[in-house]
Structure formats: C-alpha cells, structure tokens
Amino acid sequence: MEKIPACLALLLFALCTPAQTREGLAMRCTVPPAKPAPADELVRPKSMQENERFRSAPHGVRRIGSHQLEVTWTGGKKVFTDKAPYNEPHDGIWWSYCGYEPKLGLHLLLKQDNYVFTGKLLDDRSGDVLPGGHVVLFSPDMKYYLAYEQPDGQDGETIRLHTRNGTLLWKGFNGILSPDGITLVADFERMEWDLQNRPRASGRLENGKTFTVTLTQGSNGKWEWLPHVDR
C-alpha cells in the first residue's frame, strides 16, 4: 500500500469509514497500519480493505475486469477506468473505492493520477462526479467541504475548500508558509469549523508556541489564514 504523510496522523486516527466527529463529517481513503507506524495507508485496488468498503455501497460496487471499477448510483452506473502503465507505482491512473456516507448521499473514490494522490465524490442521487481527495472533511451543516490531496514529493499536502456542489472556493497548503511561500512554518495538527462554516486550523511552531487560524475571505475576495502567525 502507498503511505501518506505522518502529518496527517492526527486527522486520520479513526477507522477509514465515514465518521461523525466534532470536526464535522469525514470520509477517508485511509487504513490504519496493522502495527505502530508513522503513517496510515491508502486503500489499494482489489485489496481486502477495498472489498470491505464495497459493502457500504447501497446499490452495489464491483470490478469489471482488472482495471475498471463500476459504482451503481440511484439512476444508473458510473465506470472509473484505470490508465496504463499499470505496473508502475507512480505512473498512469488507478482507482479505489473508499466507501459511502448515507448522510451525505456520496461515494468516495481514491484516485492516483500519476504523482498525485487525490479523489472524487460520486453523488448517489444525481450521478454527478465532484472534486474530492483521499480525505474529505464536511462542515457540520454539510454545505462545505475540505478535500486533501498529496502531490508525490511535495513536503505537505494541498487542501481545497468547496461548496457541497463541488464549486472551488479556495486552494492552498495544509499548513503555514513563510511570506515568500517557500518555507514551511508549521503543519496544521487539527482542523474544525467555526460557526460561520469557515475552516479553523491549529498547530504548533518549532518554538513550542501554539496557534489557531481561520480561513477568512476579505473584502477583496482573497482568502487567507487569519490572524497571521507570528514566529
């Protein structure tokens, strides 16, 4: 299985099925390791973990051939097809099924697209395919979500803020960067939502100082984490 960064360990401590927490509703494509390890693992195609996730699908999921995944939704079927080369760990495209959340009416699929580990959401009512990630965190009212993806080789993840219909509102780094956007100041250790449905992240600087920041849209339309972190 592919490893995901250790910085997500605090977010991904639960089993990799949808879970209601005080951070909101989470869907995950991760599997806790069988023994202590620095990182959880991703659900692989045709694995035992994927077969277990099949059982959560309300209308059925199956593999049709070696490189096609068929997900049945209320009004039909969607087929997700791998792309060659199949025998290279970071080339081509492959799909895994990660589960279904009835409160959202959504299926989550893991997608490795060359060097990016990301995902897609399939709306069980409409059949629409929405942007997702290997982890998706919904706001408590389920009107917004954060999608996490890991470009291979990037020191940290990319996160995106979407509305429930998939509209992208913001895209950025899963942590605090220096003003020049080059140096990592701190990873986010915890993510939740404030009463205005804005992501609120907390973490710890190298000097031990803790911080909490909120993703805020200014009058000019620009999104940023506020207040600014003072090192």
C-alpha positions, 0 to 999 in steps of 0.5 A: 500500500502507498503511505501518506504523510505522518502529518496527517496522523492526527486527522486520520486516527479513526477507522477509514469509514465515514465518521461523525466527529466534532470536526464535522463529517469525514470520509477517508481513503485511509487504513490504519497500519496493522502495527505502530507506524508513522503513517496510515495507508491508502486503500489499494485496488482489489485489496481486502480493505477495498472489498470491505468498503464495497459493502457500504455501497447501497446499490452495489460496487464491483470490478469489471475486469482488472482495471475498471471499477463500476459504482451503481448510483440511484439512476444508473452506473458510473465506470472509473477506468484505470490508465496504463502503465499499470505496473508502475507505482507512480505512473498512469491512473488507478482507482479505489473505492473508499466507501459511502456516507448515507448522510451525505448521499456520496461515494468516495473514490481514491484516485492516483493520477500519476504523482498525485494522490487525490479523489472524487465524490460520486453523488448517489442521487444525481450521478454527478462526479465532484472534486474530492481527495483521499480525505474529505472533511464536511462542515457540520451543516454539510454545505462545505467541504475540505478535500486533501490531496498529496502531490508525490514529493511535495513536503505537505499536502494541498487542501481545497475548500468547496461548496457541497456542489463541488464549486472551488472556493479556495486552494492552498497548503495544509499548513503555514508558509513563510511570506515568500511561500517557500518555507514551511512554518508549521503543519496544521495538527487539527482542523474544525469549523467555526460557526460561520462554516469557515475552516479553523486550523491549529498547530504548533511552531518549532518554538513550542508556541501554539496557534489557531487560524481561520480561513477568512475571505476579505473584502477583496475576495482573497482568502487567507489564514487569519490572524497571521502567525507570528514566529 
